[in-house]
């Protein structure tokens, strides 16, 4: 029974065809599980392969994945295994109009771009250059200016070897030159130079050292690097000083030319002597042996002089003839011993000089070569670079000889001489 007042609703018309479920085009969870199992299972196998095998396997896996996902929403996923370009980073606009975050001065875009081609570089540095990872920073903030590096002032003089030394040396050399008709004579020796500047220290500053500390100045100067530096600093000034001093002496252009050629020749001789000393094996040992022979001669001579004095006293006192003859025998023995000691010393000296001349300095006299050898050997007590410094000094002397010869040749051309 229907309740009173019930009115049946109008029957709603039924549609001609009810909606049917759409057929699935992919395997859903089953397919996902299969893919996950394949990826996990192949990871261990992948790590044991080399690069070539990995490349082949990557291609096979990509083809298999394309086959399984063909016609589905996952179609094309095999490109991931083929190394396809990555998707644009989050926040980067495809059209380049991405909004900049509030408060930021710019945006940072990370990616892999090819290096720009620089036509000024060789091909191997431009077009053939492989792309590399870069970070491009786009910012509206002005670039920070690089600090300007101060330029050090040019060094024009040394604090210890002053320009006065160069000027005084040039004046001293000119004063030792005597002009001649065809060629002049230069009486200049290393002994005289050593005495002039070793005693008065003209042109050398001992500031920071004890007054007159010649050894300290020599240690400062006599090293290969310092010799080269001082020569490069003062050589042009020295040549100019030679010209100026010769003009002050009223030298003619021809006499000035002869002066430069004389200085050139003397520099070559001195360079050869220094090279011979520097190349001598066991310089200290050879000189010590020579010094011992000289000291033995001095000792024997002193003993002989004492016996000669005693002999004279015996004769004045009219001593017995036997005493006088005994004293005379002692004098004769000491005299023979003295001559033998001198001969031994002279023989050692001749061998030493011959060995020095094998390395250079053939034209220098014996006294100059011996002086150079002893001078360099004394420097060995101050520095282990003494022999190297002697070789460096020889090098700058040869360069000085070349420059002086050029000055002489220039003067000859200026005078119209052939």
C-alpha positions, 0 to 999 in steps of 0.5 A: 500500500502506498501512503496517502498523498504519495505521488509517483515521480515521473519515470526518467528516460533511460539512455540508449547506451550506457557508458562502458569502461575504456580499455587499458593500453598499458599493464599498470602496476604489473608493467611497473613491477617488471621494469623495476625488477629489470633495472634492479637486477641489471645494476649488479651486472652493469657495474662489472662491465667495461666502457665498450660493453656498457655502451652496447648494453645501453643500446640494447636496453633502450631498444627493449624499453622502446618496444615495451612502452610503444603506444603507451604514455611511457613511449620514448623513455629509451632515449634516457639510456641513449644520453639524450639532452637533459630537461631544462632546469627548474625555474628556467623559462623556455622563452628566456622570460622567466621571472627573477626571484624577488630580491635577487640581482640575477639568475644562475643557469647551469648547463653544458655549452660549447666554447666560443670559436676564437678565430685568432687561435689555431684550429685545435684551440677553437672549433675542435674544442669539446664542450665542457661544463660551465656556469653562466652568471647573469647579473645586473650588478656591475663587475668589481674593478680589479685593483691596479698593481703598482709599478716598481720604480726602475733600479738605477744604482746599488746601495753598496756599490755606488755610482761613484765607484764606476766614475772613479774606476773610469777616471783611474783607467784613463789616468793610466793610459798614455796616448801614442802615435799609432797606439797608446799603452795602458799600465793597468794591473789587478794588483794596483786596482786591488790596492786602490779600492781595497784600502780606501773603499772608494765608491763602496758604502759600508752602511749597516756594516762595521766601518771599513768592513772590506770582507763584508763588501766582498761577500756581498759583491762576489757571487755570480748573480750579484756580479751579473746584476751590477754589470748590467746596472753600470756597464753603460754608465762606465762606457760613458764615463770613459768617453767623458774622462778622455774628453776631459784629458783632451784626447783626440778621437783617435786616442779615444779609440785607442783607449777603448781598444786597449781596455778591450784587450786588457779585459780579454787577458784578465778574463782568461786568467780568471777562467784558468783559476776557476777551472783549476782542480783543487785550487786550495790544496795546490796553493797550500802546498805551494805556501808550505814550500815557501814557508819551509824555504823561509825557515831554512833560510832563518836557521842558516842566517843564525849559523852564519852569525855564530860562525862569524862570532867564532872567527872574531873570538879566534875560536879553535879551528875545529869549532870553526870548521864544524860551524862552516859544515852546518852553514854548508848543509843548511845552504844546500837544504835551502837551495833544494827547498827553493827548487821544490817551491819553484817546481810546484809553482811552474806546474801550478802556472802551467795548469792555470794557463791550460784553462786560460790566461796564457798571455798574463805574467806569472805574478798576475796569475799567482795574485789572481789564484791567491785572491780567488782562493781567499774568497773561498773562505768566505763563500762556496760560490767563489769559483763560480763567481770567478767564472761569472766575472770572466764572462762580464769581462769578455762582454766588456771587451766586446762593447769596448771594441764596438766603441772603438770601431764606431769611433773609427767609422766616425773619423772616416778611417778604413 
